[in-house]
Amino acid sequence: MAVPFFTGVREYQRKKGLFDKAMEEVLLRGDYILGRDVSALEEEVEAYLDVPYAVGLASGSDALLLGLHALGVGPGDEVITSPFTFFASVSAITRLGAVPVFADIDPETFNLDPVRAAEKISPKTKAILPVHLFTQTAEMGPLLSLAEQNGLALLEDAAEAFGMSYRSRKAGTLGDIGIFSFYPTKTLGAYGDAGMAVTHSEELAQRLRSLRRHGESRRYFHSEVGYNSRLDTLQAAVLRVKLQTIDEDIQARAAIASSYNTGLNNIQEIRLPVIKPECDPVYYVYSLITSYRDDLKSYLDEKEIGNAIYYPLPLHLQECFSFLGYSEGDFPVAEQTARSILALPIFPDMTGEETEAVIEAIRTFFNTLG
Ligand SMILES: Cc1ncc(COP(=O)(O)O)c(C=O)c1O
């Protein structure tokens, strides 16, 4: 049985009436840019996350860029972050002329290791940028203390973390600014690009609102050079429909993760996700670790069972960042993780038969290893 890694089409078909109506209302109102649904979504996300300010932006990548810009990160500043993340966490730093300073990750959670991060503080450090990968937040307690003790800004890359919590507080609301991606595969996913930044600071929220409109203070008057980075109204309308059932969708992901945990539990050659006690997880991605990764991947590809490698090459080894002067061996945990990690399909509309087919295929692969 072929199993897609992800499809958004089933959800659309299931709730076609709601999605069509939401999009049609935008088209009939004609408020395409920063329309009613954008401010309504911002308010609904503020309520869901329990945070006073949410600012809709064009993508998670832009949210990182505008977030760092709003925090005053600029040329020569150092920003401590993880080498094991999606490209945009780091390109946002270099695009502002700042310098990414990597610290290795925790081998169990794949998130920035606070002890390693502390070792990287220098007089040039301006901010810490932890990334909440796959299922759970980084260890925010120690990271927030580190930022506070050293007078640093903290931006949470919560692009993957919608709905996750750390000590009962929602991901994205713990630092100075938290950013989200609503890329279609995400737990809260649009039908195109979309993103958001959230903050407790009215001043930062105002700056973000200005930055997304070319730095305008009022129409055609610019207090600084900003960006064109508005959350599209049609996407906001789609996201509002999806936000209504987000907790059920998170629950559906947890049920699939639980089936994987049970079905794959006794295979010696793989390590299943490990969740820290402070974290309430959301299974945006279900990744396992195995030294047979490449062979398992080929086997699943052959059986048309969706899978993905997040991420095959850590950021310190990317060609475009060679000017930073890092080399192989600098971050052994990130490098080893990149060689052995594999993500399985997980999305709310996945069927029980599909989940079983994934488990069966993996069990067969390891049984035939001999
Ligand atoms: C950790 C992380 N940061 C940033 C992004 C960028 O978000 P977007 O694709 O919406 O630009 C993503 C998702 O793609 C991500 O997973």
The ligand as a MOL file (V3000), in Angstrom:
LIG
                    3D

  0  0  0     0  0            999 V3000
M  V30 BEGIN CTAB
M  V30 COUNTS 16 16 0 0 0
M  V30 BEGIN ATOM
M  V30 1 C 12.4810 25.4530 11.8100 0
M  V30 2 C 11.9340 26.2520 10.6690 0
M  V30 3 N 12.2570 27.5540 10.5770 0
M  V30 4 C 11.7810 28.3240 9.5890 0
M  V30 5 C 10.9420 27.8190 8.6180 0
M  V30 6 C 10.5240 28.6980 7.4950 0
M  V30 7 O 9.1470 28.8340 7.3370 0
M  V30 8 P 8.5120 29.1230 5.9150 0
M  V30 9 O 8.6370 27.9010 5.0830 0
M  V30 10 O 7.0930 29.4600 6.2430 0
M  V30 11 O 9.2280 30.2880 5.3140 0
M  V30 12 C 10.5580 26.4640 8.6860 0
M  V30 13 C 9.6210 25.8240 7.7480 0
M  V30 14 O 9.6520 25.6720 6.6270 0
M  V30 15 C 11.0910 25.6580 9.7190 0
M  V30 16 O 10.7810 24.3590 9.7960 0
M  V30 END ATOM
M  V30 BEGIN BOND
M  V30 1 1 1 2
M  V30 2 1 2 3
M  V30 3 2 2 15
M  V30 4 2 3 4
M  V30 5 1 4 5
M  V30 6 1 5 6
M  V30 7 2 5 12
M  V30 8 1 6 7
M  V30 9 1 7 8
M  V30 10 2 8 9
M  V30 11 1 8 10
M  V30 12 1 8 11
M  V30 13 1 12 13
M  V30 14 1 12 15
M  V30 15 2 13 14
M  V30 16 1 15 16
M  V30 END BOND
M  V30 END CTAB
M  END
